[in-house]
Amino acid sequence: MARVALCSIIAVALVTGAAFAAAPWLDFDTAAYFHRPDVAAAVQSLSPVLEAARTANNTLAVLTVVLALGTGAIKLIWPRGRMLLPARAILLIVGTFAIGPALLTNGVFKAHWSRPRPGSVVGLGGAQPFMPWWDPRGACASNCSFVSGEASSAYAMLAPAVVVPPPWRAAAIGAALVYGTAIGVVRMALGGHFLSDVLFAGILTALVIWLLHGLLYRWRRTRLNDPAAELAIENAGLAIRAKFAKPPTA
């Protein structure tokens, strides 16, 4: 199953990269569709709903990370208590958001891949040259278009989806993919990103999750055991409690 997932990610990456490199006008024309007067008017009428979707996505990302971190913190405070999430799931979720949306998307690509956003390029209301996805030499100075940060955080919901129990896992993964794509379309409709920005956000995030899942769950030399990891947290919590419970020395 993991091999199928990796092959699927690589296949989507190759097709997406080749298609938008050979026909960069696909990006421009898709963005231009949302600038058509009739479409722009419809988007404007729906802007409160679209902005609410953006806010909800950001809130969901924060709550997901807080829930994961909070579960570990509660185990430290009450070491004998039962964890709400398995230890490996906590590491997978927090690691995905930290490495994917935070580090790679915002810290690396958006900060150094100077692709202008659709609203900044010539022909779509701006003055900067359009740049294909593969060319980082655009005129954008910061917080640039490639890749989509909000789509990346939405696709990061694949992390909790892949650790859902097997009977519901496929449905959860499918729902996460639909959700990430929907948030990407919202960003495109509001003029924030090109289609390739959204697609590569999903590809990058999926690859991060595949690698982290391998480290934590699949690969013999690195995979963890949930009971052992939870026991380590429990022992750390007990050690912290014992340290603070010691009476001060005279």
C-alpha positions in Angstrom: 0.0 0.0 0.0 2.9 2.4 0.9 4.5 1.6 -2.5 1.3 2.3 -4.3 1.0 5.6 -2.5 4.6 6.6 -3.3 4.1 5.6 -7.0 0.9 7.7 -7.1 2.7 10.7 -5.6 5.6 10.5 -8.0 3.2 9.9 -11.0 1.1 13.0 -10.1 4.3 15.1 -9.6 5.8 14.0 -13.0 2.5 14.6 -14.9 1.9 17.9 -13.2 5.4 19.2 -13.6 5.6 18.1 -17.3 2.2 19.4 -18.2 2.6 22.9 -16.7 6.2 23.1 -18.0 5.2 22.3 -21.5 2.0 24.3 -21.4 2.5 27.2 -18.9 -0.5 28.9 -20.4 -2.6 26.4 -18.4 -1.7 28.2 -15.3 -2.3 31.6 -16.8 -5.7 30.7 -18.5 -7.0 29.1 -15.3 -6.2 32.2 -13.3 -7.6 34.4 -16.1 -10.9 32.5 -15.8 -11.4 33.9 -12.3 -10.8 37.4 -13.7 -13.6 37.2 -16.2 -16.2 39.9 -15.3 -19.0 37.4 -14.8 -16.9 35.0 -12.7 -15.3 37.8 -10.8 -18.7 39.1 -9.9 -19.8 35.7 -8.7 -16.7 35.4 -6.6 -17.2 38.9 -5.2 -20.8 37.9 -4.1 -19.4 34.8 -2.4 -16.4 36.5 -0.9 -17.8 36.3 2.7 -18.2 32.6 2.4 -14.8 32.1 0.7 -13.0 34.2 3.4 -14.9 32.2 6.1 -13.5 29.0 4.5 -10.0 30.4 4.7 -10.4 31.3 8.3 -11.9 27.9 9.1 -9.0 26.2 7.4 -6.4 28.2 9.4 -8.4 27.5 12.6 -8.6 23.8 11.8 -4.8 23.6 11.3 -4.1 25.3 14.6 -6.6 23.2 16.5 -5.2 20.0 15.0 -1.6 20.8 16.1 -2.8 22.0 19.5 -4.8 18.8 20.0 -1.8 16.7 19.2 0.6 18.7 21.3 -1.9 19.0 24.1 -2.4 15.2 24.2 1.3 14.8 24.8 1.3 17.6 27.4 -1.6 16.1 29.3 0.3 12.8 29.5 3.3 14.6 31.0 1.1 16.3 33.6 -1.0 13.2 34.4 1.4 10.3 33.5 -0.9 7.5 34.6 -3.7 8.8 32.4 -4.7 7.4 29.0 -3.5 9.2 25.9 -6.2 10.6 23.6 -4.0 10.0 20.6 -1.3 7.4 20.0 2.3 8.7 20.4 3.2 8.0 16.8 0.1 9.8 15.5 1.1 12.9 17.5 4.6 12.8 16.0 3.2 12.3 12.5 0.7 15.2 12.8 3.1 17.7 14.4 5.9 16.7 12.2 3.8 17.1 9.0 2.7 20.6 9.9 6.1 21.6 11.0 8.0 20.3 8.0 5.4 20.7 5.3 3.4 24.0 5.7 5.8 25.7 8.1 9.3 24.8 7.0 9.2 23.8 3.3 6.2 25.7 2.0 6.6 29.0 3.9 10.2 28.9 5.0 11.8 27.6 1.7 9.5 27.9 -1.3 7.4 30.9 -0.7 10.4 32.8 0.7 12.9 32.0 -2.1 10.8 31.0 -5.1 10.0 34.4 -6.5 6.9 33.6 -8.5 4.5 36.5 -8.6 0.9 35.8 -7.6 -1.8 35.9 -10.3 -3.0 39.4 -9.4 0.5 40.8 -9.8 1.2 39.6 -13.3 0.7 41.4 -16.6 -2.7 40.6 -18.1 -4.3 39.8 -14.8 -4.2 43.3 -13.3 -0.5 43.5 -12.3 2.8 44.7 -13.8 5.1 41.8 -13.2 6.0 39.1 -15.9 4.2 35.8 -15.5 6.6 33.0 -14.5 6.0 29.2 -15.0 6.2 27.1 -11.9 9.7 25.8 -12.5 11.4 29.3 -12.8 12.2 30.9 -9.4 13.5 34.1 -10.9 10.3 36.2 -10.7 9.9 39.7 -9.4 8.1 38.8 -6.2 10.1 39.9 -3.1 8.4 37.9 -0.3 5.4 35.7 0.5 5.3 34.6 -3.1 2.9 32.3 -5.0 4.7 29.0 -5.2 3.5 26.9 -3.4 0.2 27.6 -1.8 0.5 27.8 2.0 -3.1 27.5 2.8 -3.6 24.5 0.4 -0.5 23.0 2.0 -2.0 23.3 5.5 -5.3 21.9 4.2 -3.6 18.9 2.5 -1.7 18.3 5.8 -5.0 16.9 7.1 -3.9 13.8 5.2 -1.6 13.2 8.3 -4.5 12.3 10.7 -6.3 10.6 7.8 -3.6 8.0 7.2 -3.7 6.8 10.8 -7.5 6.5 11.0 -8.5 2.8 11.6 -8.5 0.7 8.3 -12.2 0.5 7.8 -12.5 4.3 7.5 -9.0 5.1 6.3 -9.6 5.2 2.6 -12.7 7.5 3.1 -10.7 9.7 5.4 -7.8 10.0 2.9 -10.3 10.8 0.1 -12.0 13.4 2.2 -8.6 15.1 3.1 -7.7 15.2 -0.6 -11.1 16.8 -1.5 -10.7 19.2 1.3 -7.2 20.3 0.4 -8.3 20.8 -3.3 -11.3 22.8 -2.3 -9.2 25.2 -0.2 -6.8 25.4 -3.1 -9.7 26.4 -5.4 -10.8 29.0 -2.9 -7.4 30.6 -3.0 -7.4 30.5 -6.8 -10.9 32.1 -6.9 -9.7 34.9 -4.7 -6.7 35.5 -7.0 -4.0 34.2 -4.6 -2.6 31.3 -6.5 -2.1 29.5 -9.8 -3.3 25.9 -10.3 0.2 24.5 -10.2 0.8 26.2 -6.8 -2.1 24.2 -5.4 -1.2 20.9 -7.0 2.4 21.1 -5.9 1.3 22.0 -2.4 -0.5 18.7 -2.3 2.3 16.8 -3.8 4.9 18.2 -1.4 2.7 17.7 1.6 1.9 14.1 0.6 5.5 13.3 0.1 6.4 14.7 3.6 3.6 12.5 5.1 4.8 9.4 3.2 8.4 9.9 4.5 7.3 10.6 8.1 4.9 7.6 8.1 7.7 5.4 6.9 10.0 6.6 9.7 7.4 6.2 12.4 5.4 3.2 11.2 7.0 1.1 8.4 10.8 1.1 8.3 12.3 -1.4 10.7 15.3 0.6 11.8 13.4 3.8 12.7 9.8 2.8 13.4 8.4 3.3 16.9 6.2 1.3 19.2 3.2 3.2 20.6 3.3 1.5 24.0 7.0 2.1 24.4 6.7 5.7 23.3 3.8 6.3 25.7 5.8 4.7 28.5 8.7 7.0 27.8 6.4 10.0 28.0 4.8 8.6 31.2 8.3 8.1 32.8 9.3 11.6 31.8 6.1 12.9 33.4 6.7 10.9 36.6 10.3 12.2 36.7 9.1 15.8 36.3 6.5 15.3 39.0 9.0 13.7 41.4 11.4 16.6 40.9 8.9 19.3 41.7 7.4 17.2 44.6 10.7 17.1 46.4 10.7 19.3 49.5 13.3 22.0 49.5 16.5 21.1 51.3 17.4 22.9 54.5 
